[in-house]
Amino acid sequence: MGPPMLGSQDEQWIAWIARGDQAAMRALFGAHNIRVHRFVLRLVRREDIAEDIVTEVFLDVWRQAARFEGRASVTTWLLSIARFKAYSALRRRTEAPLGDEFAETIEDLDDTPEVSLQKSDKAGVLRACIDRLSREHREVIDLVYYQEQSIEDVSRIVGIPENTVKTRVFHARKRLSELCRDAGLDRGWP
């Protein structure tokens, strides 16, 4: 007899993972790794760090599946773990001093043809405008519009009240609309 049937496929996988089912772990990873990776990459902005964090997130899931209480969706749980790990990585990175040799190897991308082409592309312009938002505003825009999380789930992931999430989304959309207009996009934020 298998494990008890839970509400969603994700919850079933978590229950099976808690019992050591590697196939369930592969299925959960396959269903969510791209979403978690994109979310983390938007936070840390470095592919190598994002890949390491995604690995850490799913290792934590393997180790802590039995602790999943189902108070939020599995996606919300995964993104919460990913957010914590991403900000921990960013703190570690900013605490590491930059040596002169390393600073000289940082490429200035402002004048490259690739960046110029990206700026002419509407999606690239929108991404550049989003990148100019504050960290808090960028985070809620990403979670609500790109990760398609509800206000309630964003509240859980970020650890702030729902009304604060709503306020941040309002102000983020307003600022994004201004940035898009200044960048020459025909339409503001939908």
N, C-alpha and C positions, 0 to 999 in steps of 0.2 A: 504494500500500500504506500502511495506517495505522500508527500506533505499535504497539509490541508490547503484547500484552494482559497486564495486571497482575492482581494478586489481587482487587481490589475496584473497584467503579465509581468510588469516590473517587480511588483511585490512578490509574485510567485518566484521569480528568479532570485530575489533577495533571500527568501526563505530557503531555497535550495542551496544557495551559496553559503548560507549559515551552516548548512549540513555538509559543506565541503564539495559541492557539485561543481566541477571545473567547466562542464559544458554550459551550465547556467551562467557562470562568470563570463565565458566567451560570448554568450548571447547578449548579456547586459552590456558588455564592452562594445560589441558590434552595434548595438542599438543607440548608444549614448556617447561614444568616444569623440565623434566629430563635433557634436554640440558642445561638449565640455572643452574640447580643444579650441574651438572658435571663441568661446567665452574667455578662456584663460589667455589666449593670444591677444585679445582686445585689451586685457588688463596689463599684461607684462610686455607686450610689443616685441617679443623676441621668440623666434621659432624654437630655438634650442631649449630655452627655459620652459616654454609652454609644453613641449613634449615631455620633459622631465616631470612637470607638475601633473600632467594627465596620468602618467604612470603611477605617481604617488597617490593620486585620487583613487584609482582603481585598486591599488594595493591596500589602501585603507578600507575600501569596500569589502575586499576579501577578508581582511582581518576583523572588521567590525560589523559584518552583516547581521550577526545575532543581536546586536544592540539597536538595530533599526526598529523604531517604535511605530512607524506609520502615521505620525502626527502630521506629516506633510508628504507630498508625493516623492517618489524616488528621484525624479528629476530635480526637485527642489533640494533634496538632501545632497545629491551629487554636486549641484552648483554651489551649495553652501560650503561643502568641503573644498571645492576648487577655488572659491573666492578666498577662503582662509589661507590656503596654501599659496595662492598667487600673491597676496599681500605680504605674507611672510617672506616669500622670495624677493619681493621688491624691497622690503626693509633690509634684508641681508645684503642685497646688491647696493643699496645706497649707503650702507655702513662701510662697505669695502672702499678703501681709498683708491683713487685713480692715479696710477703712475704716469710719468711724462711719456714713457714709451707707448703705453696703452692709449693715452689721449691722442697721440699723433697718428695712431692707426685708425681712428674713427673717421669714417668717410663722410664728407659733406655732400649730401644728396640733393641739395636745393637746386643746383644748376644742371643736373643730368637730364638728358632727353626723356628718359623714362618718367621722371617726376613731372616734367612739362606735359607729356602726353596724358599722364594720370590726372593732372589738374584740368585738362580739357574734357575729360570724361565726367559725366554727371555723377556717376556713382563714386568716382574718386574724389570729386569736389565735396560730395555729401560726407564721405568718410573723413576728409580733411576738416570739415566743419565740426563733425562730431568729436574729432580728436582735440579740437580747441575748447571743448566744454570742460568744466571742472571735473575732477575725478568722480565726485558724487553724482553729477548730472550725467556724465558719460555712462556710468554704471547702471543707473536706472533706465536710461534710454536703451542700452544694450539688452537688459533683462526683459523689459516690457515689449520692445519692438522686434528685436532680433531673436531672443530666446523664447518669446511669446509666453512669458510668465504673468500670472495674475498679480494684481496689487498685493493681495494677501500673501502670495508666494514670495514676491520681491521683499515684502516686509520680513518674512522669515529668513530669507537668504542674507539680507543686509543687516538684519537685527535692529530695525527701527520701526516705529509705529506706522500703520497703514496711512494715516493722515500725512505723515512726513513724506512717505513715498509719493502720495498724490501731489503734494506741494513741490517736491523735487521734479516730478515729471512735468508739471505745469511750467515751472521756471526753466527747465531744460528745453522744453519745446519752444518756449518764447525766445530764449537765447539762440537756439538752433535756427529758428526762423530768421532772426536778425543776421546771423552769420551766413546763412544761405543766400539771403537777399544781397548782402555785401559781396558775396562771391559770384554774383551774377546768375544764380539759378532762377529760372522763371517762376517756380512755385516755392512756397515755403514748406514747412513740415506738414504732412497731411493731418 
